[in-house]
Each structure stands twice: as structure tokens, then as C-alpha cells.
Amino acid sequence: MGYLIGLFLSLAVAGLAIIIGFDQERAFYPTVLIVIASYYVLFAVMGASGRILVIEIAVASGFLLLAIIGYKKSLWLVAIAFVGHGVFDIVHHFLIENPGVPQWWPGFCLVFDVILGGLLAARLLRSGLANR
């Protein structure tokens, strides 16, 4: 069910962003990436130890850095980071034991991230948004 909700929600977010024009702003996708990466920190606050919280903050900071560099240099890096975060969602539980993460989250976030990253890549190929 998480996969299906991730599919519909990602399409709704992307569709709304396109209709309203949010996706025309260079900061939109990097901002979404930062928010998505911060959820593991939230989950650690809700149910993990201080050590896990520090690890989750470090990982989220890496995605924050990718979002900033992508914003400044090339949105292609943001598209790649979205897909990378989706892959990270699937292996997260092997690397970090965060009991605050809902069981359905990895599948949901994988689909959401990969679709948003793919849509951003498609928009970059079509519009030249990366060069603004």
C-alpha cells in the first residue's frame, strides 16, 4: 500500500507544482529534497536513541549539501540525489536501526523519490531548467 500511496502522492505533488508553476522556480526541487531527507531525523526524534539521531542528522546533512550544490550548480545533481535517496530508503534499515521509521515508509519514499527525480530529469531534458 505504501508503494501505491507514494505513486499517487508524488504524481499529485509534481502535477500541482507544474500547474501552479512552483517547478519553474529553481529552488523548488532542492527544497523538496531537503524536506524529504529530514524525515529520518524526525523519525529518530520520535523513537530512536541520541546516537541514531546524530547519524540521521549526518545523513540528512549530506542530502542537504547535495540540494545546495545542485541548486547552485546543476539541478541534475538534485535529480540524481532524489533517486539516490530512494535507493537509500530501501537499504536504510540495513545501515541504521531507527525504530521510529514506520514499516511502510521505505516503499512509500522509494516510489516518491524516484518519481520526483525522474520527473525533474524529464523537465530538465525538455526545458533547459538546469541552466537557469
C-alpha positions in Angstrom: 0.0 0.0 0.0 2.9 2.4 0.7 4.1 2.0 -2.8 0.7 2.9 -4.3 0.3 5.9 -2.0 3.8 7.0 -2.9 2.9 6.8 -6.5 -0.3 8.8 -6.3 1.2 11.4 -3.9 4.3 12.0 -5.9 2.2 12.5 -9.1 -0.1 14.8 -7.2 2.8 16.9 -5.8 4.5 17.1 -9.1 1.3 17.8 -11.0 0.3 20.6 -8.6 3.8 22.1 -8.8 3.6 22.1 -12.6 0.1 23.5 -12.7 0.8 26.3 -10.2 4.3 27.0 -11.6 6.3 26.1 -8.5 8.5 23.8 -10.6 9.6 26.8 -12.6 11.5 28.1 -9.6 15.0 26.7 -9.4 14.6 26.3 -5.6 11.5 24.1 -5.7 13.1 20.6 -6.2 16.1 21.2 -3.9 13.7 22.4 -1.2 11.6 19.2 -1.6 14.8 17.1 -1.4 15.8 18.8 1.9 12.3 18.2 3.4 12.3 14.5 2.3 15.7 13.9 3.7 14.7 15.5 7.1 12.0 12.9 7.8 14.5 10.3 9.0 15.7 12.9 11.6 12.0 13.3 12.7 11.6 9.5 13.0 14.8 9.4 15.1 13.4 12.1 17.4 10.2 10.1 17.7 11.7 6.7 18.5 15.4 6.3 18.5 18.4 7.0 20.6 20.6 10.1 20.6 23.3 8.2 18.7 20.9 7.3 15.9 19.6 10.9 15.9 23.2 12.1 15.3 23.7 9.5 12.5 20.4 10.5 10.8 21.3 14.2 11.1 24.7 13.5 9.4 23.0 11.6 6.5 20.3 14.3 6.1 23.1 16.9 6.0 24.6 15.0 3.1 21.4 15.3 1.2 21.1 19.0 2.3 24.6 19.6 0.8 23.6 17.9 -2.4 20.5 20.0 -2.6 22.5 23.2 -2.1 25.2 22.3 -4.6 22.5 21.2 -7.1 20.7 24.5 -6.6 23.9 26.5 -7.2 25.5 24.4 -10.0 23.1 22.0 -11.7 19.7 20.6 -10.9 20.8 17.3 -12.5 22.6 16.7 -9.1 19.2 17.2 -7.4 17.5 14.7 -9.7 20.3 12.2 -9.1 20.0 12.8 -5.3 16.3 12.1 -5.4 16.9 8.7 -7.0 19.8 8.1 -4.6 17.6 8.9 -1.7 15.0 6.4 -3.0 17.7 3.7 -3.1 18.8 4.8 0.4 15.2 4.2 1.6 15.4 0.6 0.6 18.8 -0.1 2.3 18.3 2.3 5.3 17.2 -0.4 7.7 20.3 -2.4 6.9 22.6 0.5 7.7 20.7 2.4 10.5 18.5 0.9 13.1 15.9 3.6 13.6 12.8 2.2 15.4 10.9 5.4 14.7 10.7 4.7 10.9 7.2 3.4 10.0 7.2 0.0 8.4 5.6 1.3 5.2 7.9 4.3 4.9 10.8 2.8 2.8 8.4 1.7 0.0 6.4 4.9 0.0 9.5 7.1 0.0 11.3 5.0 -2.6 8.5 5.5 -5.1 8.0 9.1 -4.2 11.7 9.9 -4.6 12.3 8.0 -7.8 9.2 9.5 -9.5 10.1 13.1 -8.4 13.7 12.6 -9.5 12.6 11.1 -12.9 10.1 13.9 -13.4 12.8 16.5 -12.7 15.1 14.8 -15.1 12.4 14.8 -17.8 11.7 18.5 -17.2 15.4 19.3 -17.4 15.8 17.5 -20.7 12.8 19.3 -22.1 13.1 22.8 -20.8 16.6 23.7 -20.0 15.6 24.5 -16.4 19.0 23.3 -15.3 20.8 26.2 -16.9 18.8 29.0 -15.3 
